[in-house]
Amino acid sequence: MTKTHEGALLLGEKAPLPASPDDAELDLVPNPHRDATYLVRFTAPEFTSLCPVTGQPDFAHIVIDYVPGEKLVESKSLKLYLGSFRNHGAFHEDCTVRIGRDLVAAMKPKWLRVGGYWYPRGGIPIDVFWQTGQAPEGLWLPDQGVPPYRGRG
C-alpha cells in the first residue's frame, strides 16, 4: 500500500524517485469545491514499468480521470508515484489496476477510472481499463483522447 500524507509536503522539495510503488508517498490536499461534481484528469504519456519475466521495459500512455471527494492528490507526488513503476516488475494489467486501487484507497474519490494504453509487446498492444463504477450523473466525461494503436499518434 502506498503511503499518504495530508498537505503538499513534497511540493517545492527535492524528492528522489521512489524505488517502487510501495515506497512512494502521495500527498493529499483538501478539495476546495467539495460541493461540485467535476472531473480531474492526469495524463502520463511516457509511463514505464518492467516486464516481470524478461526485465525488459514496457511503455504506456496512462490516463487517470477522477471526481474528487474530500481530497485531491497533489500532482508532484502523483508524478513521483507513477515514476516509481520504472523499476517495478509487473504485467500491464497489474500496473493499471494497482494505480486505480492505490488512488482510490488514498483519496476516496467519488469516482475514478484509469486507462492504460500499452505499447506493443510481442507485436500486440494491450490496453487495460479499470473504474470504480458508473460515472456520476451529469458529469462531463470527455474521451480519453488516446487513439487505437497505430503507433499511438
C-alpha atoms as a printed R data frame, in Angstrom:
    type eleno elety resid chain resno       x       y       z
1   ATOM     1    CA   MET     A     1   0.000   0.000   0.000
2   ATOM     2    CA   THR     A     2   1.286   3.410  -0.947
3   ATOM     3    CA   LYS     A     3   1.758   5.839   1.945
4   ATOM     4    CA   THR     A     4  -0.156   9.127   2.092
5   ATOM     5    CA   HIS     A     5   0.117  12.399   3.983
6   ATOM     6    CA   GLU     A     6  -2.048  15.427   4.412
7   ATOM     7    CA   GLY     A     7  -0.721  18.545   2.731
8   ATOM     8    CA   ALA     A     8   1.718  19.177  -0.102
9   ATOM     9    CA   LEU     A     9   4.842  18.002   1.714
10  ATOM    10    CA   LEU     A    10   6.796  17.077  -1.433
11  ATOM    11    CA   LEU     A    11   5.933  20.241  -3.351
12  ATOM    12    CA   GLY     A    12   8.920  22.589  -3.566
13  ATOM    13    CA   GLU     A    13  11.211  19.986  -2.009
14  ATOM    14    CA   LYS     A    14  13.943  17.964  -3.646
15  ATOM    15    CA   ALA     A    15  12.478  14.477  -3.786
16  ATOM    16    CA   PRO     A    16  14.178  11.413  -5.272
17  ATOM    17    CA   LEU     A    17  12.225   8.960  -7.388
18  ATOM    18    CA   PRO     A    18  10.889   6.215  -5.089
19  ATOM    19    CA   ALA     A    19  12.389   2.771  -5.706
20  ATOM    20    CA   SER     A    20   8.957   1.132  -6.039
21  ATOM    21    CA   PRO     A    21   5.245   1.933  -5.706
22  ATOM    22    CA   ASP     A    22   5.428   0.513  -2.166
23  ATOM    23    CA   ASP     A    23   7.990   3.205  -1.288
24  ATOM    24    CA   ALA     A    24   6.057   6.059  -2.926
25  ATOM    25    CA   GLU     A    25   4.121   8.683  -0.987
26  ATOM    26    CA   LEU     A    26   1.011  10.514  -2.173
27  ATOM    27    CA   ASP     A    27   0.312  13.997  -0.861
28  ATOM    28    CA   LEU     A    28  -3.367  14.776  -0.337
29  ATOM    29    CA   VAL     A    29  -4.800  18.277  -0.173
30  ATOM    30    CA   PRO     A    30  -8.337  19.469   0.635
31  ATOM    31    CA   ASN     A    31 -10.770  19.755  -2.263
32  ATOM    32    CA   PRO     A    32 -11.847  23.417  -2.328
33  ATOM    33    CA   HIS     A    33 -15.015  22.555  -4.301
34  ATOM    34    CA   ARG     A    34 -16.450  19.575  -2.427
35  ATOM    35    CA   ASP     A    35 -19.969  20.633  -3.380
36  ATOM    36    CA   ALA     A    36 -19.231  20.401  -7.138
37  ATOM    37    CA   THR     A    37 -19.106  17.355  -9.374
38  ATOM    38    CA   TYR     A    38 -16.137  17.911 -11.660
39  ATOM    39    CA   LEU     A    39 -13.534  15.820 -13.454
40  ATOM    40    CA   VAL     A    40  -9.782  15.904 -12.816
41  ATOM    41    CA   ARG     A    41  -7.578  14.299 -15.474
42  ATOM    42    CA   PHE     A    42  -3.930  13.328 -15.267
43  ATOM    43    CA   THR     A    43  -2.181  12.083 -18.407
44  ATOM    44    CA   ALA     A    44   1.149  10.266 -18.283
45  ATOM    45    CA   PRO     A    45   2.142   9.593 -21.917
46  ATOM    46    CA   GLU     A    46   5.602   8.244 -21.006
47  ATOM    47    CA   PHE     A    47   4.768   5.731 -18.253
48  ATOM    48    CA   THR     A    48   7.258   2.881 -17.892
49  ATOM    49    CA   SER     A    49   7.478  -0.354 -15.935
50  ATOM    50    CA   LEU     A    50   9.361  -3.629 -16.325
51  ATOM    51    CA   CYS     A    51   8.193  -6.975 -17.635
52  ATOM    52    CA   PRO     A    52   8.233  -9.281 -14.595
53  ATOM    53    CA   VAL     A    53   9.545 -12.180 -16.705
54  ATOM    54    CA   THR     A    54  12.165 -10.645 -19.016
55  ATOM    55    CA   GLY     A    55  13.019  -7.451 -17.130
56  ATOM    56    CA   GLN     A    56  12.599  -5.509 -20.378
57  ATOM    57    CA   PRO     A    57  10.934  -2.079 -20.221
58  ATOM    58    CA   ASP     A    58   7.257  -1.672 -21.055
59  ATOM    59    CA   PHE     A    59   5.757   1.660 -22.089
60  ATOM    60    CA   ALA     A    60   2.244   3.027 -21.743
61  ATOM    61    CA   HIS     A    61   0.116   6.123 -22.045
62  ATOM    62    CA   ILE     A    62  -1.810   6.257 -18.750
63  ATOM    63    CA   VAL     A    63  -4.909   8.433 -18.343
64  ATOM    64    CA   ILE     A    64  -6.415   8.900 -14.872
65  ATOM    65    CA   ASP     A    65  -9.839  10.541 -14.537
66  ATOM    66    CA   TYR     A    66 -11.455  11.127 -11.162
67  ATOM    67    CA   VAL     A    67 -14.237  13.030  -9.448
68  ATOM    68    CA   PRO     A    68 -12.798  14.303  -6.159
69  ATOM    69    CA   GLY     A    69 -14.407  13.738  -2.806
70  ATOM    70    CA   GLU     A    70 -12.874  15.451   0.234
71  ATOM    71    CA   LYS     A    71  -9.286  15.222  -1.075
72  ATOM    72    CA   LEU     A    72  -7.238  15.883  -4.196
73  ATOM    73    CA   VAL     A    73  -3.939  14.185  -4.983
74  ATOM    74    CA   GLU     A    74  -1.095  16.673  -5.388
75  ATOM    75    CA   SER     A    75   0.427  16.367  -8.871
76  ATOM    76    CA   LYS     A    76   4.132  16.206  -7.960
77  ATOM    77    CA   SER     A    77   3.536  13.329  -5.572
78  ATOM    78    CA   LEU     A    78   1.469  11.580  -8.261
79  ATOM    79    CA   LYS     A    79   4.277  12.081 -10.782
80  ATOM    80    CA   LEU     A    80   6.778  10.517  -8.364
81  ATOM    81    CA   TYR     A    81   4.364   7.660  -7.617
82  ATOM    82    CA   LEU     A    82   3.919   6.920 -11.334
83  ATOM    83    CA   GLY     A    83   7.679   7.176 -11.870
84  ATOM    84    CA   SER     A    84   8.217   4.600  -9.122
85  ATOM    85    CA   PHE     A    85   6.921   1.923 -11.508
86  ATOM    86    CA   ARG     A    86  10.031   2.452 -13.668
87  ATOM    87    CA   ASN     A    87  11.918  -0.348 -11.862
88  ATOM    88    CA   HIS     A    88   8.827  -2.317 -10.828
89  ATOM    89    CA   GLY     A    89   8.245  -5.678 -12.466
90  ATOM    90    CA   ALA     A    90   4.554  -6.293 -13.160
91  ATOM    91    CA   PHE     A    91   2.253  -7.156 -16.020
92  ATOM    92    CA   HIS     A    92   0.263  -4.406 -17.753
93  ATOM    93    CA   GLU     A    93  -2.962  -5.432 -16.070
94  ATOM    94    CA   ASP     A    94  -1.388  -5.352 -12.604
95  ATOM    95    CA   CYS     A    95   0.161  -1.902 -13.082
96  ATOM    96    CA   THR     A    96  -3.041  -0.339 -14.421
97  ATOM    97    CA   VAL     A    97  -5.373  -1.780 -11.791
98  ATOM    98    CA   ARG     A    98  -2.903  -1.102  -8.968
99  ATOM    99    CA   ILE     A    99  -2.722   2.581  -9.914
100 ATOM   100    CA   GLY     A   100  -6.504   2.807  -9.730
101 ATOM   101    CA   ARG     A   101  -6.803   0.931  -6.457
102 ATOM   102    CA   ASP     A   102  -3.949   2.852  -4.793
103 ATOM   103    CA   LEU     A   103  -5.516   6.181  -5.741
104 ATOM   104    CA   VAL     A   104  -8.975   5.107  -4.548
105 ATOM   105    CA   ALA     A   105  -7.539   3.917  -1.227
106 ATOM   106    CA   ALA     A   106  -5.622   7.182  -0.783
107 ATOM   107    CA   MET     A   107  -8.178   9.791  -1.903
108 ATOM   108    CA   LYS     A   108 -11.551   8.071  -1.641
109 ATOM   109    CA   PRO     A   109 -12.845   9.879  -4.740
110 ATOM   110    CA   LYS     A   110 -16.495   9.883  -5.758
111 ATOM   111    CA   TRP     A   111 -15.458   8.080  -8.959
112 ATOM   112    CA   LEU     A   112 -12.222   7.102 -10.710
113 ATOM   113    CA   ARG     A   113 -11.149   5.400 -13.922
114 ATOM   114    CA   VAL     A   114  -7.755   4.517 -15.347
115 ATOM   115    CA   GLY     A   115  -6.995   3.854 -18.997
116 ATOM   116    CA   GLY     A   116  -3.714   2.041 -19.590
117 ATOM   117    CA   TYR     A   117  -2.844   2.230 -23.274
118 ATOM   118    CA   TRP     A   118   0.201  -0.041 -23.525
119 ATOM   119    CA   TYR     A   119   2.571  -0.126 -26.468
120 ATOM   120    CA   PRO     A   120   3.057  -3.486 -28.192
121 ATOM   121    CA   ARG     A   121   4.809  -6.353 -26.504
122 ATOM   122    CA   GLY     A   122   5.389  -9.249 -28.880
123 ATOM   123    CA   GLY     A   123   3.545  -7.303 -31.579
124 ATOM   124    CA   ILE     A   124   0.293  -6.934 -29.585
125 ATOM   125    CA   PRO     A   125  -0.744  -3.730 -27.812
126 ATOM   126    CA   ILE     A   126  -2.526  -4.457 -24.534
127 ATOM   127    CA   ASP     A   127  -4.987  -1.831 -23.319
128 ATOM   128    CA   VAL     A   128  -6.303  -2.120 -19.757
129 ATOM   129    CA   PHE     A   129  -9.260  -0.168 -18.335
130 ATOM   130    CA   TRP     A   130 -10.471  -0.047 -14.724
131 ATOM   131    CA   GLN     A   131 -13.057   2.077 -12.942
132 ATOM   132    CA   THR     A   132 -14.895   2.184  -9.640
133 ATOM   133    CA   GLY     A   133 -18.422   2.040 -11.090
134 ATOM   134    CA   GLN     A   134 -20.754   4.292 -13.038
135 ATOM   135    CA   ALA     A   135 -19.689   7.893 -13.539
136 ATOM   136    CA   PRO     A   136 -21.789  10.379 -11.550
137 ATOM   137    CA   GLU     A   137 -24.886  11.589 -13.377
138 ATOM   138    CA   GLY     A   138 -24.359  14.845 -15.231
139 ATOM   139    CA   LEU     A   139 -20.544  14.547 -15.275
140 ATOM   140    CA   TRP     A   140 -18.892  15.848 -18.417
141 ATOM   141    CA   LEU     A   141 -16.716  12.893 -19.330
142 ATOM   142    CA   PRO     A   142 -14.590  13.608 -22.396
143 ATOM   143    CA   ASP     A   143 -12.985  10.831 -24.392
144 ATOM   144    CA   GLN     A   144  -9.553   9.945 -23.038
145 ATOM   145    CA   GLY     A   145  -8.035  11.097 -26.328
146 ATOM   146    CA   VAL     A   146  -5.718   8.156 -26.969
147 ATOM   147    CA   PRO     A   147  -6.172   6.702 -30.448
148 ATOM   148    CA   PRO     A   148  -6.453   2.968 -31.091
149 ATOM   149    CA   TYR     A   149  -2.993   1.576 -31.750
150 ATOM   150    CA   ARG     A   150  -1.405   2.802 -34.975
151 ATOM   151    CA   GLY     A   151   1.834   3.932 -33.453
152 ATOM   152    CA   ARG     A   152  -0.260   5.848 -30.867
153 ATOM   153    CA   GLY     A   153  -0.098   9.052 -32.870
